[in-house]
Amino acid sequence: MSKPALPAAAQRKLDLLFRGVRYTDALGAAAAQAFPNFHPYRFAPGEPDPTGQGKAAIPYLMRFADGTTLRVKGAGASPWCVSGAPDEGYALQHRDAPRRALPVEFEPRPAWLGRSTSDGVPMAAAGVSLHADMAVVNVAPGCQYFLPDEAAGGSTRCTFCTYGAPDARMQSLGQDIHAVDLPPHTYRRLHETLAAVLAEGDVRHIYLVGGSLRDWHAEGRRFIELARQVQQVVRHAVPVTCGSGALPEQALDVLHGDGLVDSVCFNLEVWSEPLFAKVCPGKHRYVGYGRWIAALEAAVARFGRGRVYTAMVAGIELEPEHALTWQQAAALALQGAETLCARGIVPIYSLYWPLGGRERGTYLEDLLAYFERLNLGYRAIRARHDLTIWDGFMCHRCAYMQLECDLDRAAVERAGA
């Protein structure tokens, strides 16, 4: 019996997520008209560098003709490259099959990204970003878990995270990391920017995120206000998801009872309390593993099965300090998937891109095997529990580091064939 395999489109996406694409003039040209990547392409030693700068801008998201979308990762050793030009379109080619080019496009740079709010602030700095057809709202990115914590002996940030570090974004957004509330001008700018985003693009999902607060009641108050402000613009025309940390039941009562959001996603990040305590020390210290899962269950009681999610950092378990083989890590993750799905909670597995600077041996090969086994096993678990990814939360166009929506779509296509 042959072993289960990912559908061809998902397998290609997975290969590109791991191997990336090498730089070409076509990839550089595409960047001029594409939504900008947060990480530039960095040329490896000995790699031809036509820029002479050691780095170059590249697009953020690549999309195939069937809508499959993925984040663009630059890698000089990749067998994949992009050819073409802005006026003729682009194609993806593999070194071993140069004649089998696949047409691709890149998420375009929207016009609003170059505009300013009525008080002269660039809309690009107003706290809104795009993942294809998902608008992500983050007007308070600074996370309190990054702050020195004397009681804990240092920072309690999640070990994989750099995004929530206090930086210049907080200043432009008016965020005081010690305060719950945001200034009125932050919301005025958000209103103008979000209205421009909705007017220009085909936005089908809105996701609310932000840096964590140590007090989960305070975090609940912040997200209730954020959801109210967003609904002033959206007016329920687009589904909204609250992507906060775990919240107490009082906050859930308001978010659900007042119709402020349509789904929630409280990111547990990793399965098992020992790993949670190591990987997410702040979340464990100030909320706790058991209380986090209880909050997810409380959300299911309000929003229903399939409307409650938790993002998982798939592959963080393979970091050497956790001493797990990829087979053990996959088995543990699937155990968690079974437990969560049985309770109506839907985990979303985002591929972990490890930081460089460490001798890793077979790490990447192990990570690839782990992620493939996890996704195949998880698809079967969701099928048993009759759980699919609600398209108001996420779809194959915006799932740029995940495979769940791609596998769900392939299953529907097979059933209809």
HELIX and SHEET records of a PDB file:
HELIX    1   1 ALA A    8  ARG A   19  1                                  12    
HELIX    2   2 ASP A   25  ALA A   31  1                                   7    
HELIX    3   3 ALA A  111  GLY A  114  5                                   4    
HELIX    4   4 MET A  123  ALA A  125  5                                   3    
HELIX    5   5 GLN A  144  PHE A  146  5                                   3    
HELIX    6   6 ALA A  168  LEU A  173  1                                   6    
HELIX    7   7 PRO A  184  GLU A  200  1                                  17    
HELIX    8   8 TRP A  216  VAL A  234  1                                  19    
HELIX    9   9 GLU A  249  GLY A  257  1                                   9    
HELIX   10  10 GLU A  273  VAL A  279  1                                   7    
HELIX   11  11 PRO A  281  TYR A  286  1                                   6    
HELIX   12  12 TYR A  289  PHE A  303  1                                  15    
HELIX   13  13 ILE A  316  LEU A  318  5                                   3    
HELIX   14  14 PRO A  320  HIS A  322  5                                   3    
HELIX   15  15 TRP A  326  ALA A  342  1                                  17    
HELIX   16  16 TYR A  363  ARG A  384  1                                  22    
HELIX   17  17 GLU A  404  GLY A  416  1                                  13    
SHEET    1   A 2 TYR A  41  ARG A  42  0                                        
SHEET    2   A 2 LYS A  55  ALA A  56 -1                                        
SHEET    1   B 5 THR A  69  ARG A  71  0                                        
SHEET    2   B 5 LEU A  61  PHE A  64 -1                                        
SHEET    3   B 5 ALA A  97  PHE A 106 -1                                        
SHEET    4   B 5 GLY A  89  HIS A  94 -1                                        
SHEET    5   B 5 TRP A  80  ALA A  85 -1                                        
SHEET    1   C 7 VAL A 128  HIS A 131  0                                        
SHEET    2   C 7 MET A 134  VAL A 137 -1                                        
SHEET    3   C 7 HIS A 205  LEU A 208  1                                        
SHEET    4   C 7 VAL A 240  CYS A 242  1                                        
SHEET    5   C 7 SER A 263  CYS A 265  1                                        
SHEET    6   C 7 VAL A 308  ALA A 314  1                                        
SHEET    7   C 7 VAL A 346  LEU A 351  1                                        
END                                                                             
